[in-house]
Amino acid sequence: MKKTLLILSVCLFLFSNFSYAEKQHTKMKKKEKKDFAHFVLKAQLDNKMVFTKRNVPNRKGLYKFFDKFEDNMGVSEKGIEFNLSYSDIGDKNDWVRWGKPGFAQRFQIMEPYKETTKKGKTKWYRIAYFIPNEIDTEQHNISLFDFKMLYGKPEKAVGPSFNYNNNKFIWLFNGPNYRVAKNEVGEQYFFEGYVVHFDQKFKPLKGKWVNILVNAKWAKDGFLHLWIDGKLRSSYFGDVLGGASSVRFKFGPYRNYMTAATDKGLKIKDAIIRYSNVGKADTCDELWSGCDEVKGQLKNQSQVHGVIGVALCKPADEDKEGTCEDLGYPGNPKPF
């Protein structure tokens, strides 16, 4: 497996997100709710989402809705465009995380607590995005969407996330093993996690509209499947809950580990990212056309396709650094 797979993927697993006791969102105004419902949100997310409290200030031009954006393949969608600038400074726990300015920034939309998915439930999610070919994430990371694991009301662990990391697309999700550590507001969870590195030669993942489907059974005897443009790319059977009581979905650009780039003299460029057709539902048919073909690709075992490599990363603790193990794909065709 190429060494570049782990350049920044490693650090993504070294730290759990903090657990927070304070209110984590701000409500949308009536006009904002209406616009998101019309242009972006579908099914169970329609009129149900809120802004993440840690977002950068909503300046003029930070985001805008559009009726039509056509890619070079002739595919047109309506949706929302985000233009995140390095000069956008949000919550201090993002921007000055680990005591150094310029670590992270975001503008995310998320489910409030009452709309999160409770343990044991199975859900489908759809996210369409467009990233221009020229976008650059050298030595840092942009999460396009992610899930957070809730224990009661607080978020105490990261969940699955789809990332453009060091100019490579990766899918991260928790394995079954974790440890719990105390912190200033109670506790946080540190998981071993899988890193799935997608092959962009298999299918382009930027410069066009890309449609992602996720099917998750949030349970100890669960599963987590991901399709890109109708093709199954990652399918995992196992514990995807980690003892959590519910799971929260978020989307929108979340850029982090920027200090790894700026410490090397790299400039953080503006990130323009568009989204369309973002939804959650109980069935595939509520979000996608051709679900029989989609579900027909599943087997009763884990699998990956169109992937360069897979790794298992273990988090750091007080006296050990985090480590990642190459799971031998493609020589090992069943890396999970």
N, C-alpha and C positions, 0 to 999 in steps of 0.2 A: 504494500500500500504506500502511496506517495506520502512523504514526510509532511508535505504541506497540509494534509488533512488535519493535523493536530496542532498547527501553529497557534491558533486561537481557540480551537475547540476545547483544549485542555482547560484554559482559564475559565471557560463558561461553567465548568463543573467544580471549580475550586471553592466557589462561594455560593451558599444558598442566599436567596433574598432574605432580608430581615422580616420578622413577623411584626405586624403593626396592629396596634389596638385602636388607633384613631380612625375617624371616618375616612373612607378611602375614595370617595367620589364627590362630584358636584353634578347637580341635575341639569338637564338641557332645558333651555327656554322653549316656549311653544313653537316658535318659528324653526328653531334648530331641530326639534323633534320631527316636525313636518318634513323638513328638507331631507333628513337622514332616512325617514321612512320612504320618501318618494324616490330618492336617487340611489340608495345603498342597501338598506336593511330588508331582510326577507323573513317570512314565516315567524318563528317564535322570538326573533330579535326585533321585529318591527315594533316601534314605539316603546321598547323596553330597555334601551341602553342609556348609559350615563357617561360623563367624562371622568377619566381618571384624575384624581386630585393632584397628582404630581406632574401633570402636563405643563409644558412651557406656556407662557402667556399667549392668549389667542390674539395675536397681532393681525393687522390687515395683510392679507396675502398668504397667511399660514396655511389655510385650506380654502378650497372653493369647490362647488358642485358643477358638474357639466352634464349636458343632455346627450352629447355624443363625442366619443373619442375612438378613432379608427386606427388600428395598427396596420403594419405593412402587409398583412395577410388579408386585409379587408374586413376584419372582425371589428364591429362597433359595439360599444357599451356606454351606458350612462353611469355616473358614479361620483366619486369624490377624489380630488387631487390634493395631496399634502406637499408643501414645500418647506422642509425643515432646514434651517440654517444653523451653522455652528454658533452664531451669535445669540440664538434662542436659549436662554438660561431659565431652567425650571426649578423644581424643588431642590433644596440644598442636599437632601439625601440621595438625589440623583447626580447633580452637578459636582458636588464635593464629596462623593462617596469615597471611603478609604482615605479621607483627609486631603485629597488632591483635586483642585478645580479642573473641570472639563472632562469628567469621567463619563457621564451619561445625560441624555435628554430624550424626551418623548412627547408624543401627542397621541394618546390612545383612547379608544372608546371601549367600555367594558359593561359586563352585566352587573347590576346591583345584587346585593346578597340574596334577595328574595327570588331572583331569576336564575341563580346558579343551579347547576345540575346536581341533584343529590346522589349519594353513593348508591350503586346498584342499578342505576338507570343507563339505558343505551340511547345515544344521540347521533345524529348526522350533522355535519357542519360543511358549509361551502364558503370558499373565499376566492374571489377573482382579483388578481393584481396585475399591474403593468409597471415594470421597472425599465427605464431607458437603458440602452446598451452602454452608455457612457458612465453610468453610476459607478462609484468606486468605494470599496470598503477595505482598502489595504490596511492591514494591521488593526482593524476594528470590526465591529459587528452591527448589523441592523436586524432586529427581530421584526418580521412582517406580521405575525400573529402568534399568540401564545396562550397557554392555559396556566392558571395558578391553582394550587391545592389549598383548600380551606379546612381548618380544624376548628369547628365552631364558626365564628365569624371572621377571625383573622386569617390572612394569607400567611402560611408558615413554610411553604416550599414552592419551588418552581415546578412546573409541569411541562408537557410537550411544547415545543416551539419550532417554528420554521424560520430559518435565518439565512441572510446573505452575509457570510462570514469570511473575511479576508479574500473577497472576490470569488467565493465558492458557496454553493447552496447546500445547507445541511439541515437535517431533521434530527432534533434532540428529544429524547424522552427518557423517563425514569425507568430503571430496572427495579427488581423486587427488593433489593437490599438497601437499607438506610440506617442512619443513626440519628438520635435526637440529642440536641445540645441546648443548654440553658442560655438565655440572653436577657437583655434588660427589660423585656416585656413578657417574659415567659420562656418560650422555647422555639427552636427552629429545627427543620428537618434537612439532613444532608443525604442525598441519594447517590448511589451509583447510577450512571446514566449511559445510554447508548447514543452514539454519534453516527448517523448515516450520511455519507458524503455522496451527493448525486453527481452523475456523469452528465455534463451539459451537452456533450456530443450525442447522447442518447435522444435527447429532446431539448430544444432551447427553453431556458427558464427566464429569459429577459428579452426585451425588445419586442414583445408581443403580449397579448392578453394570455395569462396563465390561469387555469381553473383548477383549484384544489378541492378535493373532497376528503373529509375525515369521518370515519365511523368508529366510535369509541363506546365500549361497555366499561363504565367507570366502576370497576369492582376488583376484588382480589382474584377472582377467576375471570378476568376481563380480557379485552382485546383492544388493539389500536391499529387501524388500517388507514393508509394514506394513498390516494390516487392523484396523479397529475395529468390533466387533460384526458381523463378517462382511462388511464393506464395505471394499474396497481404498481406502486414503487416500494412500499414498505408495509409489511403485515406482521404483527406481533401478537402472540397469545401469552397471557400471564397477568401478574398483578400490575395494574396501571393506576391503582388508587393509593397505595402506601399508607393506609389507615386514615385517609382524609374523610371528612364528612360530606364535602361537596366540591365541585370544580367550577372555576370561573373562566369564561372565554373573554379574550381581549384582542383587538386588532388596531392597527395604526402603527406608524414608525416608532420604534424604540431603539435608539442608537446608543451603544455602550462600548466600554473598553476603548474609548477615544484617546485616553492618555497613552495607551500603548503605541498609537500612531504619532501623536504630537511629540512624545518623548524622542522619537526618531526623526523629528523635523518634517513630518508629513503634514500637509494641509487637509483639514476636514472640509470637503466640498458640500455644497447644498445637495440635499437628497430630495428628488421629486418622485413620489410614489403615488400611484392611482389604485383605487379599489372599486370594485363593483360586486353586486350579487353576494353580499355577505349574509349568511343565514344559518339558523339552527332549526332542526326539526326531528320528529320521531321517526320519520321514514325518509328514504332516499328520494322517492318520487315527488316529495314536496319541494325538493331543491334541484333535481337533475332529471334530464330526459335520457332514457336509455339505461335504466337502473339494472335491468336483467343482465346486460352485458357487463356492467360494473361489478355486480355481486358474483357473477359467474367466474371471475378471476380468482376468487378466494378459495383456499383449501383449508383443511382443519389443522394447519401447521403454519409456523412463521415462515416468511419468505421475503426476499428483496429482489428488485429488478432495476436495471439502469443505474447501477451504483458502482462507484469506484472503490469504496472501502467502508468498513464498519469497525468501530472501536467501542470498547467499554471503558469508561472513565470513572475512577474512584476519587471522591472528594478529599481535600486536605483535612488534617486534624492538627492538634496542638504541636505534635512533634514529627509529623510526616507531611511532605508535599503531595499534592494530588498527582495521580498517575493515570495513564491511558494505555490500554492493551489492544494491539491490533488483533482482531478476531479472525484474520486470515482469509477474508473474502477477496477474490472469488474462488480461491483454492478450497476454502470451506464454504460451500453454497448455503449452509444453514447457520449463519453466524450468531443468531440470538439463542 
